[in-house]
Amino acid sequence: MLVDPIDGSRNAVHGIPFYGTSLAIVAVASVRDLYLASIINLVNSDAVWSEKGNYAFCRGNSMRGHTGEEFSFVAFEASTPSRDSSPIMPLLSAANKVRSMGATARDLAYVACGAVSVFAAASASRSFDFAGGYLLIKESGSTITDLQGNQLVTLDLKLKGTMSLLAAGNIGLHKKALALLHR
């Protein structure tokens, strides 16, 4: 089991009401073995959950990622802005709206439910930060890789395992985001 008891802990410490708890249940120790996930908003108690092969849900309704082909709302993580912003700047520049909300699992949940078109993190995200969101993304029909476009399925879920992330509501948006990041 991977648990992030306070995803967005810096937000919580500073009184910013955007944080939650992320839970992911894994059979063995790789991303492909994730089979149950839940992300709970600790501010208003909303919860999203997913079971492998059984879609992703919010308030009992199945979730689907953003269906459009434009970057209407892009969220990002830049733990060290001087280092982490420049690799994703082409994507941020192409977006209609951009936000850095500071809670990776919750950001991924918003991609899964279609509220966020694309999420990018050049910062090294820890496996317990994204494991629950990963399953939500996959079960909602959305797409997630690292910033180079490499699939995460063989990634071992280690406490110190980290990687960049690029999640999009659909494959077309993901391809467009990768093209922007690597032009």
C-alpha positions as CSV (number, residue, x, y, z in Angstrom):
1,M,0.0,0.0,0.0
2,L,1.2,3.5,-0.8
3,V,-0.2,6.3,1.3
4,D,0.4,10.0,1.1
5,P,-1.4,11.2,4.3
6,I,-1.2,14.8,3.3
7,D,-0.7,15.3,-0.4
8,G,-0.1,19.0,-0.7
9,S,1.4,19.2,2.8
10,R,3.0,22.6,2.1
11,N,-0.4,24.0,1.2
12,A,-1.8,22.6,4.4
13,V,1.0,24.1,6.5
14,H,0.4,27.5,4.9
15,G,-3.4,27.4,5.2
16,I,-4.0,27.0,1.5
17,P,-7.1,24.7,1.2
18,F,-5.9,22.4,-1.5
19,Y,-4.6,19.1,0.0
20,G,-5.8,15.6,0.5
21,T,-5.0,12.0,1.2
22,S,-3.9,9.6,-1.5
23,L,-4.1,5.8,-1.1
24,A,-3.0,3.2,-3.6
25,I,-3.2,-0.5,-3.2
26,V,-0.6,-2.6,-5.2
27,A,-0.4,-6.3,-5.5
28,V,3.4,-6.5,-6.0
29,A,5.7,-3.4,-6.4
30,S,5.2,-1.9,-9.9
31,V,2.8,0.5,-11.4
32,R,1.2,-2.2,-13.5
33,D,0.2,-4.0,-10.3
34,L,-1.9,-1.1,-8.9
35,Y,-5.5,-2.3,-8.4
36,L,-7.3,0.2,-6.1
37,A,-6.9,3.9,-5.5
38,S,-8.6,6.7,-3.7
39,I,-7.9,10.4,-3.3
40,I,-9.8,12.3,-0.6
41,N,-10.1,16.1,-0.5
42,L,-9.5,16.8,3.2
43,V,-11.0,20.3,2.9
44,N,-14.5,19.3,1.7
45,S,-14.5,15.4,1.9
46,D,-15.0,14.8,-1.8
47,A,-13.5,11.5,-2.8
48,V,-12.5,9.9,-6.1
49,W,-11.7,6.3,-6.5
50,S,-10.8,3.7,-9.0
51,E,-10.5,-0.1,-9.3
52,K,-8.3,-1.6,-12.0
53,G,-10.5,-2.6,-15.0
54,N,-13.5,-0.9,-13.5
55,Y,-13.3,2.8,-14.4
56,A,-12.7,5.8,-12.1
57,F,-15.5,7.4,-10.1
58,C,-16.4,10.7,-8.4
59,R,-19.7,10.9,-6.4
60,G,-20.8,7.6,-8.0
61,N,-20.4,8.8,-11.6
62,S,-17.7,7.4,-13.9
63,M,-15.0,9.9,-14.8
64,R,-13.6,10.7,-18.2
65,G,-10.6,12.9,-19.1
66,H,-10.8,16.1,-21.1
67,T,-12.2,15.3,-24.6
68,G,-11.1,18.5,-26.4
69,E,-7.9,19.0,-28.3
70,E,-6.9,22.4,-26.8
71,F,-4.9,23.2,-23.7
72,S,-7.8,24.9,-22.0
73,F,-6.5,24.4,-18.4
74,V,-2.9,23.2,-17.7
75,A,-1.8,22.4,-14.2
76,F,1.9,21.9,-13.3
77,E,4.3,21.2,-10.4
78,A,7.6,23.1,-10.1
79,S,9.1,22.4,-6.7
80,T,12.2,24.4,-7.6
81,P,10.8,27.0,-10.2
82,S,14.3,28.1,-11.3
83,R,15.0,24.6,-12.5
84,D,11.6,23.0,-13.1
85,S,9.7,25.7,-15.1
86,S,11.9,26.0,-18.2
87,P,11.4,22.4,-19.4
88,I,7.6,22.8,-19.4
89,M,7.5,26.4,-20.5
90,P,6.5,25.6,-24.1
91,L,3.4,23.8,-22.8
92,L,2.5,26.5,-20.3
93,S,2.8,29.1,-23.1
94,A,0.3,27.2,-25.2
95,A,-2.3,27.0,-22.5
96,N,-5.4,29.2,-22.1
97,K,-5.1,29.0,-18.3
98,V,-2.3,27.7,-16.1
99,R,-2.2,26.9,-12.4
100,S,0.3,25.3,-10.0
101,M,-1.9,23.9,-7.3
102,G,0.7,22.0,-5.3
103,A,-0.8,18.5,-4.7
104,T,0.2,16.0,-7.4
105,A,-2.4,13.3,-6.6
106,R,-5.2,15.9,-6.6
107,D,-3.9,17.4,-9.9
108,L,-4.0,14.0,-11.5
109,A,-7.5,13.4,-10.2
110,Y,-8.6,16.6,-11.9
111,V,-7.1,15.4,-15.2
112,A,-9.0,12.1,-14.7
113,C,-12.3,13.9,-14.2
114,G,-11.8,16.2,-17.2
115,A,-11.4,19.5,-15.3
116,V,-7.7,19.8,-16.2
117,S,-6.6,19.2,-19.7
118,V,-2.9,18.5,-19.0
119,F,-0.7,18.1,-15.9
120,A,3.1,18.4,-16.2
121,A,5.7,18.0,-13.5
122,A,9.3,18.5,-14.4
123,S,10.0,18.1,-10.7
124,A,10.8,14.5,-9.6
125,S,7.5,13.2,-8.3
126,R,7.7,10.4,-5.7
127,S,5.8,7.2,-6.4
128,F,3.5,7.7,-3.4
129,D,2.6,11.1,-4.7
130,F,1.3,9.8,-8.1
131,A,0.4,6.2,-7.6
132,G,-3.3,6.8,-6.7
133,G,-3.6,9.4,-9.4
134,Y,-1.9,7.1,-12.0
135,L,-4.7,4.5,-11.6
136,L,-7.4,7.2,-11.8
137,I,-5.8,8.5,-15.0
138,K,-5.6,5.0,-16.6
139,E,-9.2,4.0,-15.7
140,S,-10.7,7.3,-16.9
141,G,-9.3,6.8,-20.4
142,S,-6.6,9.5,-19.9
143,T,-2.9,9.1,-20.6
144,I,0.2,9.4,-18.3
145,T,3.9,9.1,-19.1
146,D,7.1,10.8,-18.0
147,L,8.1,14.0,-19.8
148,Q,9.9,12.1,-22.5
149,G,6.8,10.0,-23.3
150,N,8.0,6.8,-21.6
151,Q,5.3,4.6,-20.2
152,L,5.4,4.0,-16.4
153,V,4.0,0.5,-16.3
154,T,7.3,-1.1,-15.4
155,L,8.3,1.5,-12.8
156,D,8.9,0.0,-9.4
157,L,7.0,1.7,-6.6
158,K,9.8,2.4,-4.2
159,L,9.7,4.9,-1.4
160,K,12.6,6.9,-3.0
161,G,11.5,6.3,-6.6
162,T,10.9,9.6,-8.5
163,M,10.2,10.7,-12.0
164,S,8.8,13.5,-14.1
165,L,5.1,13.3,-15.2
166,L,3.0,14.3,-18.1
167,A,-0.7,13.4,-17.9
168,A,-3.4,14.4,-20.4
169,G,-7.1,13.9,-20.7
170,N,-6.7,12.1,-24.0
171,I,-4.1,10.7,-26.3
172,G,-4.3,13.6,-28.8
173,L,-3.6,16.2,-26.1
174,H,-0.8,14.1,-24.8
175,K,0.8,13.8,-28.3
176,K,0.5,17.6,-28.7
177,A,2.0,18.3,-25.3
178,L,5.0,16.0,-26.0
179,A,5.5,17.7,-29.4
180,L,5.6,21.1,-27.7
181,L,8.0,19.9,-25.0
182,H,10.4,18.4,-27.6
183,R,10.4,20.8,-30.4
